[in-house]
Amino acid sequence: MSDEVLPIHGSISALAIDFDGVLVDSQPMHMFAWRQVLGEYGINDNISSKSIIGQSVNQFVQSLRVPKKMAIEIARAKQDRVVELSKHKPPPLYDTVLDTLREFSALYRLALVSSAEPLLVKVTLEHYCIKELFTVLVLGTDASPPKPSPKPYLTCLERLKLSKSSVVAIEDSCQGVDSAIEAGIRVIAITNTTERHLLQKADAVVDKFCEVKQVLATWANQ
């Protein structure tokens, strides 16, 4: 496209990064919020972290098979609860994330692509003083339908005004990997929340955020 930004580092211009499970270790907080809210509604399903990884609030609520009105109430209550928790104590960043993000911001444009609660994301980014590192945020209704639909990443491409080949996604879940692939974007998966063998559809799989640097360097030189 005529107004496309020229690649900054080799053939890669931007990184589109997921939030939960990639930047922050938020699964314990989400689990705590879900258990509290479901208990208040008399739902005692024995949910596990695997059952919520990669899913939006609405996707998980639909799996509960409760009446529509209750589902809406539960989704809203959970979103409110997790924001309350994050204001008290934001979820921790994974090791190496802070320094690596700052390095990346000098080389690439950074976008955040997540179905997490927008206020949770913003509160956390502000707490760690990294909000200014991101030029594009695709959150909440911006990313509807959510992953594994390609819509979140297609929206990200539109806002970045970049071609698919110049953007790399960083994900931690099968749904996220599928979303990026369907959008035609290369994807690096991190094994923070999902076992390595389940992430093999990704173009590369790493164990830590800092290891993304080596993959990008290799791709830039190809």
C-alpha positions as CSV (number, residue, x, y, z in Angstrom):
1,M,0.0,0.0,0.0
2,S,1.2,3.5,-0.8
3,D,1.5,4.8,2.8
4,E,3.1,1.7,4.2
5,V,6.0,2.3,6.6
6,L,9.3,1.0,5.4
7,P,10.8,-2.0,7.3
8,I,12.9,-0.9,10.3
9,H,14.9,-4.0,11.0
10,G,15.5,-6.2,7.9
11,S,12.1,-7.3,6.5
12,I,10.3,-6.9,9.9
13,S,8.7,-3.6,10.7
14,A,6.4,-4.4,13.7
15,L,5.6,-6.9,16.4
16,A,2.0,-7.7,17.3
17,I,2.1,-9.0,20.9
18,D,-0.5,-10.8,23.0
19,F,-0.9,-9.7,26.6
20,D,-2.0,-12.6,28.9
21,G,0.6,-15.4,28.9
22,V,3.1,-13.5,26.9
23,L,3.8,-10.2,28.7
24,V,2.2,-11.0,32.1
25,D,1.7,-14.1,34.2
26,S,-2.0,-13.3,34.7
27,Q,-3.5,-16.8,34.8
28,P,-3.5,-17.1,38.6
29,M,-5.4,-13.8,38.9
30,H,-7.9,-14.8,36.2
31,M,-8.5,-18.1,37.9
32,F,-9.0,-16.4,41.3
33,A,-11.5,-14.0,39.7
34,W,-13.4,-16.7,37.9
35,R,-13.7,-18.9,41.0
36,Q,-14.9,-16.0,43.1
37,V,-17.6,-14.9,40.6
38,L,-18.8,-18.4,39.7
39,G,-19.1,-19.3,43.3
40,E,-21.2,-16.2,43.9
41,Y,-23.6,-17.5,41.2
42,G,-23.7,-20.9,42.6
43,I,-21.6,-22.5,39.9
44,N,-19.0,-24.8,41.3
45,D,-17.4,-26.1,38.0
46,N,-13.9,-27.3,38.7
47,I,-12.3,-25.0,36.1
48,S,-8.6,-25.3,35.3
49,S,-6.1,-22.9,33.8
50,K,-6.2,-24.9,30.6
51,S,-9.9,-24.2,30.2
52,I,-9.4,-20.4,30.1
53,I,-6.1,-20.0,28.3
54,G,-6.6,-18.2,25.0
55,Q,-10.3,-17.6,25.5
56,S,-12.1,-14.3,25.9
57,V,-14.5,-13.8,28.9
58,N,-17.5,-14.3,26.6
59,Q,-16.1,-17.5,25.0
60,F,-15.6,-19.1,28.4
61,V,-19.0,-18.0,29.7
62,Q,-20.6,-19.6,26.7
63,S,-19.0,-22.9,27.6
64,L,-20.8,-22.8,31.0
65,R,-24.2,-23.3,29.3
66,V,-26.1,-20.9,31.6
67,P,-29.1,-18.7,30.6
68,K,-28.1,-15.8,28.4
69,K,-29.0,-13.1,31.0
70,M,-26.9,-14.9,33.6
71,A,-24.1,-15.3,31.1
72,I,-24.0,-11.5,30.5
73,E,-24.0,-10.8,34.3
74,I,-21.3,-13.3,34.9
75,A,-19.1,-11.9,32.2
76,R,-19.5,-8.4,33.4
77,A,-18.9,-9.4,37.0
78,K,-15.7,-11.2,36.1
79,Q,-14.4,-8.3,34.0
80,D,-15.0,-5.9,36.9
81,R,-13.4,-8.3,39.4
82,V,-10.2,-8.8,37.5
83,V,-9.8,-5.0,37.0
84,E,-10.3,-4.5,40.8
85,L,-7.7,-7.1,41.5
86,S,-5.2,-5.6,39.0
87,K,-5.6,-2.1,40.6
88,H,-4.7,-3.6,43.9
89,K,-1.8,-5.7,42.5
90,P,-1.2,-5.9,38.8
91,P,-0.1,-9.2,37.4
92,P,3.7,-9.7,37.2
93,L,5.6,-9.4,34.0
94,Y,7.4,-12.5,32.9
95,D,11.2,-12.6,33.3
96,T,13.1,-10.6,30.6
97,V,9.9,-8.9,29.3
98,L,10.7,-5.4,30.5
99,D,14.2,-5.0,29.1
100,T,13.4,-6.9,25.9
101,L,10.3,-4.8,25.2
102,R,12.4,-1.7,25.5
103,E,15.0,-3.1,23.1
104,F,12.2,-4.0,20.7
105,S,10.7,-0.5,20.8
106,A,13.9,0.9,19.4
107,L,13.8,-1.5,16.4
108,Y,10.1,-2.1,15.7
109,R,6.7,-0.6,16.0
110,L,4.9,-2.5,18.8
111,A,1.2,-3.4,18.8
112,L,-0.7,-5.1,21.6
113,V,-3.4,-7.6,20.3
114,S,-5.5,-9.1,23.1
115,S,-9.0,-10.1,24.1
116,A,-8.2,-9.3,27.8
117,E,-10.2,-6.7,29.6
118,P,-9.1,-3.3,28.1
119,L,-9.0,-1.6,31.5
120,L,-6.9,-4.5,32.9
121,V,-4.4,-4.1,30.1
122,K,-4.2,-0.3,30.4
123,V,-3.8,-0.4,34.2
124,T,-1.0,-2.9,33.9
125,L,0.8,-1.1,31.1
126,E,0.7,2.1,33.1
127,H,1.8,0.4,36.3
128,Y,5.0,-0.9,34.6
129,C,5.5,2.4,32.6
130,I,5.4,0.6,29.2
131,K,2.2,1.9,27.7
132,E,4.1,4.5,25.6
133,L,6.1,1.7,24.0
134,F,3.0,0.5,22.0
135,T,1.8,2.5,19.0
136,V,-1.3,0.4,18.4
137,L,-3.7,-1.3,20.9
138,V,-6.3,-3.8,19.6
139,L,-8.4,-4.7,22.7
140,G,-11.9,-5.8,23.7
141,T,-14.5,-5.0,21.0
142,D,-11.6,-3.9,18.7
143,A,-10.8,-7.6,18.5
144,S,-14.3,-9.0,17.9
145,P,-14.8,-11.8,17.0
146,P,-11.9,-12.8,19.2
147,K,-9.1,-15.3,18.5
148,P,-8.9,-17.8,16.9
149,S,-10.7,-15.5,14.4
150,P,-8.1,-13.6,12.3
151,K,-10.0,-10.4,12.9
152,P,-7.8,-9.1,15.8
153,Y,-4.7,-9.4,13.7
154,L,-6.3,-8.0,10.5
155,T,-7.5,-5.0,12.6
156,C,-3.9,-4.6,13.8
157,L,-2.5,-4.6,10.3
158,E,-5.0,-2.0,9.2
159,R,-4.0,0.3,12.1
160,L,-0.3,-0.3,11.6
161,K,-0.8,0.3,7.8
162,L,1.7,-2.5,7.2
163,S,1.7,-5.6,5.0
164,K,1.3,-9.1,6.5
165,S,4.9,-10.0,5.6
166,S,6.4,-7.2,7.7
167,V,4.6,-8.0,11.0
168,V,5.4,-10.9,13.4
169,A,2.9,-12.0,16.1
170,I,4.0,-13.3,19.5
171,E,1.5,-15.6,21.1
172,D,1.2,-18.2,23.9
173,S,-2.0,-20.1,23.1
174,C,-3.2,-22.4,20.3
175,Q,-6.1,-19.9,19.6
176,G,-3.7,-17.0,19.3
177,V,-1.4,-19.0,16.9
178,D,-4.3,-19.9,14.8
179,S,-5.5,-16.3,14.7
180,A,-2.2,-15.0,13.4
181,I,-1.8,-17.8,10.9
182,E,-5.3,-17.2,9.5
183,A,-4.4,-13.5,9.2
184,G,-1.3,-14.5,7.2
185,I,1.2,-13.3,9.8
186,R,4.3,-15.2,10.9
187,V,4.0,-16.1,14.6
188,I,6.4,-17.0,17.4
189,A,4.9,-19.0,20.2
190,I,6.1,-18.9,23.8
191,T,5.7,-21.9,26.1
192,N,4.6,-19.9,29.1
193,T,1.1,-21.4,29.3
194,T,0.9,-24.1,26.6
195,E,3.0,-27.2,26.1
196,R,5.5,-26.9,23.3
197,H,4.1,-29.8,21.2
198,L,0.7,-28.1,21.0
199,L,2.3,-24.9,19.5
200,Q,4.0,-26.6,16.5
201,K,1.9,-24.7,14.0
202,A,3.8,-21.6,14.9
203,D,6.7,-20.6,12.7
204,A,9.0,-20.7,15.8
205,V,8.6,-21.8,19.4
206,V,10.6,-20.3,22.3
207,D,10.6,-20.7,26.1
208,K,11.3,-17.1,27.1
209,F,10.4,-13.7,25.8
210,C,14.1,-12.7,25.3
211,E,14.6,-15.7,23.0
212,V,12.3,-13.9,20.4
213,K,15.3,-11.7,19.6
214,Q,17.3,-14.5,18.1
215,V,14.4,-15.7,16.0
216,L,13.8,-12.2,14.6
217,A,17.5,-11.7,13.9
218,T,17.6,-14.9,12.0
219,W,14.5,-14.0,9.9
220,A,15.8,-10.5,9.2
221,N,18.9,-11.9,7.7
222,Q,17.1,-14.4,5.4
